[in-house]
Amino acid sequence: MSRRALRRLRGEQRGQEPLGPGALQFGFRDDDDAEEEGPKRGPGGRRPRSPGKEGVRVNNRFELINIEDLEEGPVVNGERSDGLRTEAVVSGSKRKSQSGSAEPRKDGEVDDRTGPLEQSNVSGKLRKKKKKQKNKKSSTGETSENGLEDIDRILERIEDSSGPHHPSPPPLSSRKHVLYVEHRHLNPDTELKRYFGARAVLGEQRPRQRQRVYPKCTWLTTPKSTWPRYAKPGLSMRLLESKKGLSCFAFEHSEEYQQTQHKFLAAVESMEPNNIVVLLQTSPYHVDSLLQLSDACRFQDDQEMARDLVERALYSMECAFHPLFSLTSGTCRLDYRRPENRSFYLALYKQMSFLEKRGCPRTALEYCKLILSLEPDEDPLCMLLLVDHLALRARDYEYLIRLFQEWEAHRNLSQLPNFAFSVPLAYFLLSQQADLPEQELSSAREKASLLVRQALIMFPGVLMPLLECCSVRPDAAVACHPFFGPNSEISQPPALSQLVSLYLGRSHFLWKEPAIMSWLEENVREVLQAVDAGDPAVEECENRRKVLYQRAPRNIHRHVVLSEIKEAVAALPPDVTTQSVMGFDPLPPSDTIYSYTRPERLSPVSHGNTIALFFRSLLPSYTMEGLLPRQVLSELRGRAGAQRALLRWVSLPQGERQEDGGAEGLDHNQGLNRLMLAVRDMMATFHFHDPEAPHEDHAEGDGEWD
């Protein structure tokens, strides 16, 4: 409300506020006395109406009084106190004269009694109103100021209370070994929204969603309406131990889930994907079946269905998480030696591969960090061979540099060809950014040149294949030099050739930029000058290559198998390529920790029956029970009689066979069927002597040693 309207309600005019001696008569009253006096009733038992409300009806009696105007000047000797008091006396006398009274009174009596009473009553009420409004304003003013100014302080206070209270605490990211995973980056829609906008990403998904209740909110995947209704498949997680700030967990299979797992292994041995489909109809959230069928769909170029099956497997495993298991803390561990935990590793890896192909390298980088955080010391899937590639594709150069700086001391990342070349490339790309100071740009450029020269000296066999992959013809001086010539590729160990093939097959396109090629050319010439000058670092690196890269560990072979890069797979050693590699468990560790074992399958085919095993390799579902009727089996129990009948039937002439068949009422086809049955029985009883097979002649005698 404006001051002009307030003066009109008070009955004042500008510049005509008289300051009489009566203005100071209530100035020195105690506030407590005014509060104790309280609102007094006027004659007739009615409360006197507050000033300024004649002709205006409102629910709130303080609505027409501007608090800011009341507190701008002093209250004790101010003009507003006198004006309000004078207005109250005048308006009170007017209301009394207009409304009349129940008893006939004189004008003098009204002036003598009601005048001082109205005056003191209204002044007490106004002072009480002022005090309440002042307290109210001070409290609301402090709240609004704190709400507007202290938000950052509150947030800082919360952060300080959650962390340690010593003067210089280490940063959170350094304590978590740069493996901290952010929840919002696990969702690929977040990255796609940044590229294409929310309307383009979620425009087609909103009308298709149905109201379906799911058991819990998940971070790795979003449940889809096309999935079967979720029911607990018997998969759970338990906490094994907690020590040194780390928590070790393990997935567990119930008895029902174990039976399903046995059926899945039998379906895999049958080499028929339809058997896995039938199994998923009864157990739609069996993880290994979903992963195996996803590979079958991917081989048939059904990428959408393959990705959907992997997401369903991740959803099934995330619903089984322990309440203390955290995806982002970096302190939760899963032992890869347990077969129950391997499914989670493989599901995360397959989902990461789909995200990279989908064009979401930032989300794929978070998945890579998550896999690495589950067991960073052993690194069963060797994610260190991939994290640099994803960081460069996501343009997160600072993270790659930071990982290299913090882990180089205890992990020797510079001895891996991918880190030896990716880190200087990250420094160079960082020096090309225009938003950094000139000093930092020049420092990053110098660091990049130094590191790439060290990488070229350590791994000279990378240069020529890299230029060939980038379709760049090298200079004659470089191609003919013995240091970078064909001898450098031939002389390097097979394990190193495998690592080089893996890096070039995955990251060669990152070097195709003209600026990068010109920078690489400058450093190649400087390396040649150092080699010609007889730099001792050249010979030292050569000796180190011969010692360090004798044989690649099993986790690198497992990573190569999962990567499916043709050049790297072709470089695998023969002892790996001759093994049977299963998609649900590629190259399992030799020290596997089994929580339960698969029961042996009952089969009448003996261990030493070579012919039967041959037919079984052709027909995995071959069993005597499945092919022979019960009556025939009962008739062929006497093996000697069956063999004699077979030999007698074969030795008969053709005419006698038909006559004999006609006498018995059997036609020619029935005779052939009997022949096949006899052959099967003979194969079941035919044995070769195996000198390596254990002898069971003295089985009873072995028990006497107890």
Disulfide bonds with the S-S distance in Angstrom:
none
